[in-house]
Amino acid sequence: MDVRVTSDPGAFERTVFPFLQQDPVLHTIIMSNVHERANGTARAEDEPSYFVSVHDGDVVGVAMRTPGRGVYLGALREDLAEVIADAYVDVLPELSGVAGDRPAARRFAARWCERRGGQATETKGTRLHKLGELTPLSADGGSPRPMRADEVDVVSGWGNDGFAEELGTGYREWAERQLQQQTMWIWAADGEPVSMVGYHLPIFGVCRVGPVYTPPERRRHGYAGALTSHVSAEILAQGNQACLYTDLANPTSNKIYHQAGYRPLTDFVDVEFTA
C-alpha cells in the first residue's frame, strides 16, 4: 500500500473526495474540514494541517490532523490504522489523541504508544445520526429566526460557554462567520434569544447540524429540540440531507433527536494520550 502525507488541503481534496463522496454523511467531518481549508473559509491557523491518504490502486482510507487537535480517522478501516499511525509518527513530535471508529482508534492508539510511549485512554463516545423522516418538535413558546447582526456577542459567548475546547480563543471570529454564512438560527422567546442551532454549509448535499446550545437557565422548555427540527426542515427544503453528532453520555439529547427523526448510523470514540 502507498501512504501519502500532505499539508495542502486543495491537493488532498482533489485526491480523496471521489472516495469520500461515496458516503458524504459518514465522512462529513473530514469533508467539511478539508473543504473549508481548501476554499479559504476556515479561520487562519499558525501551524500546518497534516492529511494522510492510503492507496491500494484507488484511495482506500484517509485521516486528518488539524492544528491543536488529535488525529481524526472517521470511519477508517481498522486494518489501515497502523500505517496511518506510522505516517503521523514521522511528521508529528507529539499528539494529544485520536478519534474515530472504535477499532481503528484503538489500533492507532496502540501503535502510537508502541512507537512513542505513553498511555491511551478513551475519554468520550459520540454517535453519528442521519435524518430520516422529520417530525417537527414544539417548545414552550417562542419562535425561530436567523441570527441577527446584533447577536454576535450572544452567539460568541454561548460558543465559548458550550464549545470552548473546540473553538479555542476564536469564538467571536466563529460567530461572525456564522452570521456571514447565514448558518446560525436563534430561538427567541419574549423577544430574547434563548437557544441557538447552527449547521455547516452543504458538502455533496449533506449539512451537519451543530452546534446546539441552550444556556442552563433556559433549558427544559424544548427550545433546542424545536429549533433543531426547524433547522433540519430548512436543510431538507434546500434539497440536502441532514446529520448530526451526539454525546453518548447525554441520553437526553439522543432521545430528543430521535423524536425529531434522526436515526443512528455509527459510533466513534475519542482517545487521549498521556505520558
C-alpha positions as CSV (number, residue, x, y, z in Angstrom):
1,M,0.0,0.0,0.0
2,D,1.0,3.6,-0.7
3,V,0.7,6.1,2.2
4,R,0.9,9.8,1.3
5,V,1.1,12.8,3.6
6,T,0.4,16.4,2.6
7,S,-0.3,19.7,4.2
8,D,-2.1,21.0,1.0
9,P,-5.9,20.8,1.6
10,G,-6.6,21.6,-2.0
11,A,-4.5,18.7,-3.3
12,F,-5.9,16.4,-0.7
13,E,-9.4,17.3,-1.6
14,R,-8.8,16.5,-5.2
15,T,-7.2,13.2,-4.3
16,V,-9.6,11.8,-1.7
17,F,-13.1,13.4,-2.3
18,P,-14.0,10.9,-5.1
19,F,-13.6,8.2,-2.4
20,L,-15.3,10.2,0.5
21,Q,-18.2,11.3,-1.6
22,Q,-19.4,7.7,-1.9
23,D,-20.9,8.3,1.6
24,P,-20.8,12.0,2.4
25,V,-22.8,11.6,5.6
26,L,-20.4,9.0,7.1
27,H,-17.4,11.2,6.1
28,T,-18.9,14.6,6.9
29,I,-16.3,15.7,9.5
30,I,-13.3,15.2,7.2
31,M,-15.0,16.6,4.1
32,S,-16.2,19.8,5.8
33,N,-12.8,20.5,7.5
34,V,-10.8,19.8,4.3
35,H,-13.2,21.8,2.1
36,E,-13.2,24.8,4.4
37,R,-9.4,24.9,4.4
38,A,-9.2,24.3,0.6
39,N,-11.5,27.2,-0.2
40,G,-10.1,29.6,2.4
41,T,-13.2,29.9,4.7
42,A,-11.6,28.3,7.7
43,R,-10.1,30.6,10.3
44,A,-6.3,31.4,10.0
45,E,-4.0,28.9,11.6
46,D,-0.4,29.2,12.7
47,E,0.5,25.6,12.1
48,P,0.0,23.3,9.1
49,S,-2.5,20.5,9.0
50,Y,-1.4,17.0,8.0
51,F,-3.6,14.9,5.8
52,V,-2.9,11.3,5.1
53,S,-4.3,9.0,2.3
54,V,-3.8,5.3,1.9
55,H,-3.8,4.0,-1.7
56,D,-4.2,0.5,-3.0
57,G,-4.6,1.4,-6.6
58,D,-7.5,3.7,-5.6
59,V,-7.9,5.6,-2.3
60,V,-9.0,3.2,0.5
61,G,-8.5,5.3,3.6
62,V,-8.0,8.9,4.9
63,A,-7.2,10.7,8.1
64,M,-6.5,14.3,9.1
65,R,-4.9,16.2,11.9
66,T,-5.6,19.9,12.1
67,P,-3.8,22.3,14.5
68,G,-4.4,21.9,18.2
69,R,-6.3,18.7,17.8
70,G,-5.8,15.0,17.7
71,V,-5.8,12.8,14.6
72,Y,-9.3,12.2,13.2
73,L,-9.8,8.8,11.5
74,G,-13.6,8.9,10.9
75,A,-14.9,5.6,9.6
76,L,-11.4,4.3,8.8
77,R,-10.9,0.5,8.3
78,E,-9.2,-1.0,11.3
79,D,-6.5,-2.7,9.2
80,L,-5.3,0.7,7.9
81,A,-4.8,2.3,11.4
82,E,-1.2,1.2,12.0
83,V,0.2,2.5,8.7
84,I,-1.6,5.8,9.3
85,A,-0.2,6.0,12.8
86,D,3.3,5.3,11.4
87,A,2.8,8.2,8.9
88,Y,1.9,10.6,11.7
89,V,4.8,9.4,13.9
90,D,7.1,10.6,11.1
91,V,5.7,14.1,11.0
92,L,4.4,15.0,14.5
93,P,6.7,15.3,17.5
94,E,3.7,14.8,19.8
95,L,0.0,14.2,19.7
96,S,-2.9,14.8,22.1
97,G,-5.0,11.9,20.9
98,V,-7.0,10.2,18.2
99,A,-10.7,10.0,17.3
100,G,-12.8,7.7,15.0
101,D,-14.4,4.3,14.7
102,R,-13.5,2.4,17.9
103,P,-11.5,-0.5,16.5
104,A,-9.4,1.8,14.3
105,A,-8.9,4.4,17.0
106,R,-7.8,1.7,19.5
107,R,-5.4,0.2,17.0
108,F,-4.0,3.6,16.0
109,A,-3.5,4.4,19.8
110,A,-1.7,1.1,20.5
111,R,0.6,1.7,17.6
112,W,1.3,5.3,18.6
113,C,2.1,4.4,22.2
114,E,4.3,1.5,20.9
115,R,6.3,3.9,18.9
116,R,6.3,7.0,21.2
117,G,5.4,5.6,24.6
118,G,2.7,6.9,26.9
119,Q,-0.8,5.6,27.6
120,A,-4.1,5.9,25.8
121,T,-7.5,6.4,27.5
122,E,-10.9,6.5,25.9
123,T,-12.5,9.8,27.1
124,K,-15.7,10.3,25.0
125,G,-18.1,8.5,22.8
126,T,-20.1,10.1,20.1
127,R,-22.9,8.9,17.8
128,L,-23.5,10.0,14.2
129,H,-27.2,10.3,13.3
130,K,-28.8,10.8,9.9
131,L,-32.2,12.4,9.5
132,G,-34.9,10.0,8.2
133,E,-38.5,11.3,8.3
134,L,-38.6,14.6,10.1
135,T,-41.0,15.1,12.9
136,P,-41.4,18.8,13.9
137,L,-41.0,19.4,17.7
138,S,-42.6,22.1,19.7
139,A,-41.4,24.3,22.6
140,D,-42.9,26.3,25.5
141,G,-43.4,29.5,23.5
142,G,-41.2,31.4,21.2
143,S,-40.2,31.0,17.5
144,P,-37.2,30.5,15.3
145,R,-35.4,33.2,13.2
146,P,-31.9,33.6,11.7
147,M,-29.2,35.1,13.8
148,R,-29.0,38.9,13.7
149,A,-26.0,41.1,13.4
150,D,-26.6,42.5,16.9
151,E,-26.3,38.9,18.3
152,V,-22.7,38.3,17.5
153,D,-21.7,38.8,21.2
154,V,-24.5,36.5,22.4
155,V,-23.6,33.7,20.0
156,S,-19.9,34.1,20.6
157,G,-20.5,33.9,24.4
158,W,-22.6,30.8,24.1
159,G,-20.0,29.3,21.8
160,N,-17.3,30.0,24.5
161,D,-19.5,28.6,27.2
162,G,-20.5,25.4,25.4
163,F,-17.7,24.7,23.0
164,A,-14.5,26.3,24.3
165,E,-12.5,23.2,23.7
166,E,-13.5,23.2,20.0
167,L,-13.4,26.9,19.3
168,G,-10.3,27.9,21.5
169,T,-10.0,31.6,21.6
170,G,-11.6,32.2,18.2
171,Y,-15.2,32.1,19.3
172,R,-16.0,35.7,18.2
173,E,-14.5,35.1,14.8
174,W,-16.5,31.9,14.6
175,A,-19.7,33.7,15.5
176,E,-19.1,36.4,12.8
177,R,-18.6,33.6,10.3
178,Q,-21.9,32.1,11.2
179,L,-23.6,35.4,10.6
180,Q,-21.8,35.9,7.3
181,Q,-22.7,32.4,6.1
182,Q,-26.2,32.6,7.5
183,T,-25.8,29.2,9.1
184,M,-26.9,30.1,12.7
185,W,-30.5,30.1,13.9
186,I,-31.9,31.5,17.1
187,W,-35.0,30.5,19.1
188,A,-36.4,33.7,20.6
189,A,-38.9,33.8,23.5
190,D,-40.5,37.1,24.5
191,G,-38.1,38.8,22.2
192,E,-35.0,37.3,23.8
193,P,-32.6,34.7,22.3
194,V,-32.9,31.5,24.4
195,S,-31.2,28.9,22.2
196,M,-29.1,28.5,19.1
197,V,-28.6,25.9,16.4
198,G,-26.0,26.1,13.7
199,Y,-25.2,24.0,10.7
200,H,-22.4,23.5,8.2
201,L,-22.8,24.5,4.6
202,P,-23.6,21.5,2.3
203,I,-20.8,19.3,1.1
204,F,-22.0,16.9,-1.6
205,G,-25.6,17.5,-0.5
206,V,-25.0,16.9,3.3
207,C,-25.4,19.5,6.0
208,R,-24.1,18.7,9.5
209,V,-26.3,20.3,12.3
210,G,-24.4,21.8,15.2
211,P,-23.5,23.4,17.5
212,V,-26.7,23.2,19.5
213,Y,-26.8,25.2,22.7
214,T,-29.2,26.5,25.3
215,P,-28.0,28.4,28.4
216,P,-28.5,26.4,31.6
217,E,-31.2,28.8,32.9
218,R,-33.2,28.4,29.7
219,R,-33.2,24.6,29.5
220,R,-36.2,22.2,29.9
221,H,-38.5,24.2,27.7
222,G,-37.9,22.3,24.4
223,Y,-36.2,25.2,22.7
224,A,-33.2,23.2,21.4
225,G,-35.3,20.4,20.1
226,A,-37.8,22.7,18.4
227,L,-35.1,24.8,16.8
228,T,-33.1,21.7,15.7
229,S,-36.2,20.3,13.9
230,H,-36.8,23.7,12.3
231,V,-33.2,24.0,11.0
232,S,-33.4,20.4,9.8
233,A,-36.6,21.3,7.8
234,E,-34.7,24.2,6.3
235,I,-31.9,21.9,5.2
236,L,-34.4,19.4,3.6
237,A,-36.1,22.3,1.9
238,Q,-32.8,23.2,0.2
239,G,-32.6,19.7,-1.1
240,N,-29.9,18.5,1.2
241,Q,-29.5,15.7,3.7
242,A,-29.1,16.4,7.5
243,C,-26.9,14.7,10.0
244,L,-25.6,15.4,13.5
245,Y,-23.4,14.1,16.3
246,T,-24.5,13.5,19.8
247,D,-22.5,12.8,23.0
248,L,-23.3,9.3,24.2
249,A,-23.0,10.5,27.8
250,N,-26.0,12.7,27.2
251,P,-29.1,10.5,26.9
252,T,-31.5,13.5,26.8
253,S,-30.1,14.9,23.6
254,N,-30.1,11.4,22.0
255,K,-33.8,11.0,22.9
256,I,-34.8,14.4,21.6
257,Y,-33.1,14.0,18.2
258,H,-34.6,10.5,17.9
259,Q,-38.0,12.1,18.4
260,A,-37.2,14.6,15.6
261,G,-36.5,11.7,13.2
262,Y,-32.7,11.2,13.4
263,R,-31.5,7.6,13.4
264,P,-28.1,6.4,14.5
265,L,-25.5,5.3,11.9
266,T,-22.4,4.6,13.8
267,D,-20.4,5.4,17.0
268,F,-17.0,6.9,17.4
269,V,-14.6,7.4,20.3
270,D,-12.1,9.9,21.4
271,V,-8.8,8.6,22.8
272,E,-6.5,10.8,24.8
273,F,-2.7,10.2,25.0
274,T,-0.8,10.9,28.3
275,A,2.9,10.5,29.1
